[in-house]
Amino acid sequence: MLGAVTDTTGAPLAGATVTAGGYTAITNDAGFYQFSPLGPASYTDTASAIGYFSSSAGVTVTDGGTTVQNFTLSRNQAVPTPTPPPPVQLQTVNPPVLNDPGTTITTNSFPLTWSAAEVTTGLTGYVIEESTDYINPLFDNADGTNLPGQAGSLWNTGDDTGDTAGWIQNPAYHNSVPDSYEGAAPGPALLAFDPDLTLKNNITIPATVGSARLTFYSRYYNGADDTGNIEISTNGGSTWSSLRILNDSPLPAPADTRVQNEEVDLSAYKGTPFKLRFRFDGGQTFGVPLSVGWWVDDINVDGATWHQVGTAGPTATSFNVTNKAGGHYYYRVRGIYTNNNTTNNSNVQDIVVNPPAQFLSAKSRKVHGGAGTFDVDLPLVGNAGIEPRSGGSGSNFEIVYNFQNPISNCGSVSGASGSVAVGSDGKSCVADVSGLPNAQYSTITLQGVADGTGMFNVSASIGVLAGDTTGNGSVNSSDISQVQGQSGQGVGAGNFREDVTVNGLINSSDISLVQSKSGTALP
């Protein structure tokens, strides 16, 4: 059961409470609510909001059906509408952990499940959010074989005081097994220390996403003036700005192995290349007991445009996503407490929805002069199809997407410059793209394809390698020999790959092009 709650002007009421049979849902910013799951039965559905008169309706939920119940609430002038306090993101409570919903499914409905938030006292529910533009330029679980500072590691490390060797791997405290990174304290000697863990290369979060963040798990119990510094640089490491300072942990450390989730907003750095570092500063004084170290695990940077798709009650650990069109979806969840306080956002999990028999095939199509039109197959699974024919000076190609149902809208092209339109058969989309680099794989996605049953995104991957007539991923003597063997022959379905100049003839111009590309290969 789902619906919307609005006032008498039609404006959505965010934060309204909707109850049905002991279940509770909270409306999002658009006034939308959803109960999922809700067993088949008759219910009294009631919507209420502070400053408004409640409204109730009798509804019947059927097995497998979707029941829509909207509410319009009238203003109660005797009760002022409150100004809600700003939400506080609780940095001392670990968030729920979202489970992997699977890889690729052929149905349009699926469950999301999670483990409960660490603290359930005062928990009022969970918010589930979805994205389709998620990007994850950094994730390191500290379990690699290359230690910080070594070739192959993402990190440099050192200590400008010379009192430690820098950050190491250590299994004592971690979120994901077996290891985390530790900025070690050099005790028992009373020495200064300042080990840093610094990202070697810049990473970038696209400016197009709605928000960005850094998350990690941390174990920090140290001296009174010691600090755990999380810092960012946008000039290659010449100068650093503070993102967060950890310095308020009690001493001595508790006798457990718990690690704390930390979430830092990086939205201000979207579109700007940056480096990160973790710097453990031993301070200027020494206390008893001595500092023991700082452990960091599961370092993650991601960005996305998120929107709420549902809420769940405080005891729930699952939510059913229904009626999703084909596409690649990403999800996260967070706990909500009284006074609008929240946990950090959870980890992100993804799933590909690929309803059967909608997207049938993809082809790279070219017209070979008077010889006709011929297609290179671009498989939807497995290895990408290899296009050996020249794209001309603009590296232009035509990608044809074939569907089972008639197409009403082909959406837009991403992954390359170009345009797309419905094909003459009414069941295909024809994308004309340019600038595809030679000797590289490209994925061309149509976003927002509509076929009457829903709206979805589809992708086709193509390996452009001019002259690779044999289709083995490299251009060499075997391709030259193949074209030479067909020279002078008419172009047809069996040898069109040898007409790499796409002029309807196989001759010296094709041989010359293949010879000029000899030695090139796909990665």
C-alpha positions, 0 to 999 in steps of 0.5 A, spaced: 500 500 500 502 506 498 500 513 496 501 521 498 499 526 503 498 533 501 495 539 504 488 542 501 493 546 497 496 540 494 503 541 497 506 535 500 506 534 507 513 531 509 514 527 515 507 525 516 505 519 520 501 514 516 498 507 520 495 501 518 494 495 522 499 496 527 504 498 521 507 505 521 510 509 515 513 516 514 512 520 508 518 523 505 519 530 502 515 529 496 509 526 501 510 519 499 509 513 503 509 506 502 508 500 506 512 494 504 510 488 505 503 488 508 499 482 508 492 481 504 487 484 509 482 490 510 485 495 514 484 502 517 489 507 514 490 513 518 494 519 516 496 525 521 501 530 521 502 536 527 498 542 525 493 538 521 486 534 522 487 526 521 484 523 516 482 515 515 480 511 510 478 503 510 482 500 505 483 492 502 490 490 500 489 484 496 495 478 495 500 481 489 496 487 488 498 494 489 493 499 493 493 506 493 490 511 498 492 518 498 490 523 503 488 530 504 489 533 510 486 540 513 489 545 517 488 545 524 489 552 526 489 551 534 495 547 533 501 551 530 506 547 525 512 546 529 519 548 526 523 541 526 530 541 529 535 540 524 537 532 524 543 530 528 548 525 524 550 521 530 557 519 530 557 514 536 552 509 533 554 504 528 549 504 522 545 498 519 549 494 514 546 493 508 546 486 505 548 484 498 541 483 494 544 479 488 548 481 482 543 481 476 536 479 476 530 478 471 524 480 475 522 487 477 521 486 484 526 484 490 528 484 497 533 489 501 535 486 507 540 489 513 542 488 520 539 492 525 543 499 527 547 498 533 543 502 538 535 500 537 533 505 543 529 510 541 529 508 534 523 510 530 525 507 523 529 506 517 530 510 511 531 507 504 535 510 499 536 509 491 541 512 486 542 510 479 549 514 478 553 512 484 561 512 483 566 509 488 573 511 486 576 509 492 575 503 497 580 499 501 579 494 506 586 494 508 587 486 506 592 487 500 598 484 500 602 490 498 603 494 505 603 502 505 609 505 502 610 499 497 609 499 490 602 497 488 599 500 495 594 505 494 598 509 500 604 512 502 606 512 509 612 516 513 613 519 520 616 526 520 619 525 527 622 519 525 620 515 531 615 510 527 616 507 521 609 509 519 602 506 518 602 498 518 597 492 517 595 490 524 589 485 525 588 487 532 582 491 531 578 491 524 571 491 521 572 487 515 577 481 516 583 480 517 586 486 517 586 494 518 591 499 517 594 502 524 598 508 526 602 505 531 604 509 537 612 508 539 611 506 546 613 505 552 618 510 550 616 517 551 617 519 544 613 524 539 610 521 533 606 523 527 605 517 522 601 519 516 597 514 511 597 519 505 593 517 498 598 516 493 594 519 487 588 524 486 581 521 486 575 525 483 568 525 484 564 527 478 560 534 479 554 531 477 552 527 483 548 530 488 553 528 494 559 525 496 562 522 502 568 519 506 567 513 510 571 509 514 571 505 521 576 507 526 579 505 533 581 511 537 583 511 544 589 515 546 593 521 550 589 527 552 593 531 547 594 526 541 589 527 535 587 523 529 587 527 523 583 526 517 585 531 512 584 533 504 589 536 499 586 539 492 594 541 490 597 534 490 599 534 497 602 541 498 597 544 503 592 540 507 585 542 510 582 538 516 576 534 515 575 531 522 579 531 528 579 525 533 581 527 540 575 525 545 576 518 546 576 516 554 582 512 557 584 507 558 581 503 552 575 499 553 576 491 553 573 490 547 574 490 539 569 495 537 570 500 531 566 506 530 564 508 523 565 515 521 562 519 515 565 525 512 561 530 507 565 531 501 560 534 497 564 541 497 570 537 493 565 534 487 569 535 481 575 537 484 581 532 484 584 531 491 588 526 496 586 524 503 591 522 509 590 520 516 595 523 520 596 520 528 599 526 531 602 524 538 602 531 541 606 535 545 605 532 552 605 525 555 600 522 559 598 515 563 596 510 560 600 511 554 597 512 547 596 505 544 595 507 536 590 508 531 586 503 527 583 505 520 579 500 516 574 499 510 576 506 507 571 508 502 569 514 498 563 515 494 558 519 490 551 519 488 544 522 487 540 519 492 532 519 493 528 516 498 524 510 496 521 507 502 521 507 510 521 501 514 519 500 522 524 500 528 524 492 528 524 491 520 530 489 517 527 488 510 524 492 505 521 490 498 523 494 492 517 493 487 516 494 479 523 496 477 524 497 470 531 495 467 537 498 470 543 498 475 540 500 482 544 502 488 541 502 495 543 505 502 539 505 509 540 509 515 536 509 522 532 514 524 531 516 532 527 521 536 528 528 534 530 526 527 537 524 529 540 519 524 545 514 524 550 515 518 548 512 512 550 504 511 554 501 506 552 501 499 549 495 495 547 494 488 543 490 483 542 490 476 535 489 474 534 485 467 527 483 465 527 478 460 526 478 453 526 486 453 533 488 450 534 482 445 541 484 442 546 490 440 549 491 433 555 495 430 552 497 423 555 500 417 553 501 410 559 498 405 557 502 399 553 499 394 555 492 397 549 493 403 549 494 410 552 489 415 552 488 422 558 486 427 554 483 433 555 486 440 554 480 445 550 482 451 554 478 456 561 475 456 566 478 451 565 485 448 564 485 440 570 487 436 569 492 431 574 492 426 572 497 421 574 504 420 570 510 424 573 515 419 576 521 422 571 522 427 571 515 429 563 515 428 559 508 429 552 506 429 549 502 435 543 499 434 539 496 440 533 491 439 528 490 443 522 485 444 516 490 445 515 497 441 519 503 443 516 509 444 522 513 447 529 511 446 532 516 452 539 519 451 546 517 450 551 516 455 558 514 455 559 517 448 557 524 444 551 522 440 544 522 439 539 516 438 532 515 435 527 510 434 529 505 428 524 504 422 522 497 425 519 501 431 522 496 436 529 498 436 533 504 438 539 507 433 544 511 436 549 515 432 556 516 436 562 519 435 569 519 438 570 512 440 577 511 441 581 506 437 584 500 441 579 501 447 573 498 449 567 503 450 560 502 453 554 506 450 548 506 455 541 509 453 538 512 459 530 512 459 528 507 454 521 506 454 517 500 451 510 501 454 511 496 460 516 501 464 522 505 463 529 502 463 537 503 461 540 499 457 548 498 455 552 495 449 560 494 450 564 495 443 571 494 442 574 498 437 580 496 434 581 498 426 584 492 422 582 486 427 579 482 421 580 476 425 577 479 431 582 476 436 583 483 440 590 484 436 592 487 429 598 483 426 600 479 420 594 474 420 589 480 419 593 482 413 593 475 410 586 475 411 585 481 407 590 480 402 586 473 401 579 477 400 582 482 395 578 483 389 572 479 392 565 482 392 563 484 399 558 480 403 556 477 409 562 472 410 567 477 408 565 484 410 570 485 416 575 485 411 572 491 408 575 495 413 575 502 409 567 501 408 567 503 401 564 496 398 570 493 395 576 489 398 582 492 395 589 495 397 586 501 401 584 495 406 590 492 406 594 499 407 589 500 413 590 494 416 598 494 415 598 501 418 594 498 425 599 492 425 601 492 433 595 495 436 591 491 441 585 492 445 587 492 453 
